[in-house]
Every structure is written in structure tokens, then in C-alpha cells.
Amino acid sequence: MGMTKGEVELELERMRVATCIVGSGPAAHTAAIYTARAELKPTLFEGWMTNGISPGGQLTTTTDVENFPGFPQGIMGMELTEKWKEQSLRFGTRIFTETVLRLDLSVKPFRLYTDTKQVDADSVIIATGAVAKRLDFPGAGEGEDGLWNKGISACAVCDGAAPIFRNRALAVIGGGDSAMEEANFLSKYGSKVYIIHRRDVFRASKIMQKRALDNPKIEVIWNTDVLKAFGNERGLLSGLNLRNTVTGEVSVLEVSGLFFAIGHEPATKFLEGQVELDSDGYIVTKPGTTQTSIPGVFAAGDVQDKKWRQAITAAGTGCMAALEAEHFLQEREV
């Protein structure tokens, strides 16, 4: 006979905190550093392989990070995330490698649940991020046979200026505004940029389409899917096998870079609609703030930012969320 929800909760370790942070990337750790220095004794749940990503967020899936201030020679993504964690711990943040499975934001204090803990929190900062959507075809993954981070990426702004892409033919998969924007960005560095789209019409806005189509370095390959990515003797991407979705014809496209621009999925399902989300599932915040539809609950980083999606902008909103949480608690004399 199974236990009831109430009986299960009785077995959980109970914690009482002023501020609970959910996330593990730049937004979460910046919030942790600021709240810890404000002596709010924050507790942070970094999750474990949440959405298939290690604690530290999307940067753990990248190699060289060259656009985060303070590292003129660049830094490996995993190393940078470890430094954030070290700094959070230094100022007294309690960090648990557990995933927050659900929340109850209808009660005060707010209540969060992991597999082993029930946390009552006076304020909550949600910084769970968003995951870039990727296509699954031979050669696109990680590991020994995959070319992910070896010419295949999901962020042109992050990786497009890398030496392996300069003056080389590059490709973008997608048909929305992000694909148009990334193709135009890559045209600054690549000798040629192909937009590969599985239909014969873009869904991007007319103005974004025009910018891409008017760019002499951009060529569109319509009605096409990627069947396979293959590499060279150095283990870097060197080309793609393509299939025309209308004729079935298979061809080879030689490129040194492939960028997925097919959207992101914000990590908000666990919220179960308790805070206001937009049509794409991102948390809606009051303009100019990190305040959500529930007072005392704040959102920072990519989970509320569908436009910029950079580590440095995420860190900025993490700072904002921490300061707003501190003011919220002060006003209520918690």
C-alpha cells in the first residue's frame, strides 16, 4: 500500500530559509553571492542533470568562453561555472546538488520540495535557465563520434567569432528570427553562410528575412534536412549530408561550422503555472525588474530572457533579483 502525499512529506528533511535560489548558472550564483554578502544565508539548489545538463547550466556544454569579462585569454565553460560555485560557497551559500521537483507558491512561507527536503522560504529566486533545442542526427551529439563543440553549436553570438569559424563556410539551421539574426552575425566572420530550412518559406518576420536575403554572403537552401555531420582528420566538422525534402535528392555541403537556431525551451514546467508565463513558457517579469506575478518570487537569467540569452546578462539579472529579494524581506522585516 503506497504512502499518501502527507506521509511522504513527513519523511523529508525540513529547512527554513530567508532566500531559496533554484538554478546553477550565472544568474543563480550571482544572486547567491549578493544575498550571501547581505547576510541572508541563501540556500541554492543546483539540480542534478536537470534537463540533461550538469550543474552550472549551458556553459558546461561549451569549451572556450571568450566574452565573459575578467578572462582576457578566455576560460573553459566548466572552469568558469566552478569558479562561480566557489565564490558562492566562500560567502556562505548552502548548495545542494538536488533538483527542485515542485513548489507551492500559494502558501507563506513559500514551500519547495526535492526528493529529500521540504524547504520553507520567505523569498524565492528562480534561475533555472533555458535549454537550446538541438537536432538529433548522426554526428550532431557529444562523445567520441559527435561533433558538438567541434564545429557544431547552438549559439552563434557565443561561438561564432572563434578562429575555427573565421573565413570558413558556415551553416545555420532554422527559419525564424533567431536563424536570420545568427546568419547575419556569422556573415561577419565566415566566408559564406548557408541557411538550411526544411520548408520553402521562413516563419521569421519580414524585416529579418529581408536583412538575411539581402546579405550577399548568405545563401538559403530550401526544403532541406540534415542527415549527417562528418568531420576531418582533426576531429572537427568538415561537412554535412543533406536531403531535399521534396525530391529526396541527397547532397554534400562542405562547412566548418553548423549552428542550431531552432529555439530554446525555458525550464519552467516544474512551476505548474503558478507564476505568469508568456506564450513560449518564459516567466513574465515586471519591466525593469525581476519581479514575477507573485510578490516575493523573482526570476533571473534565461528563464525570463528570450532575447539576449548571454552569461553576462544573466549575471546582471541575478544581481537584480538578489537586491530585490533583500528589499522585499526588509520591507516585511523578515
Salt bridges, closest charged atoms under 4 A:
GLU9 OE2 - ARG102 NH2 2.91
GLU13 OE1 - LYS117 NZ 3.78
GLU46 OE2 - LYS85 NZ 3.10
GLU98 OE2 - LYS117 NZ 2.44
ASP120 OD1 - ARG111 NE 2.91
ASP122 OD2 - ARG16 NH1 3.05
GLU142 OE2 - ARG134 NH2 3.48
ASP214 OD2 - LYS210 NZ 2.62
GLU219 OE1 - LYS192 NZ 3.20
ASP225 OD2 - ARG243 NH2 3.36
GLU265 OE2 - LYS269 NZ 3.20
ASP278 OD2 - LYS306 NZ 2.85
ASP280 OD2 - LYS306 NZ 2.64
GLU331 OE1 - ARG332 NH1 3.52
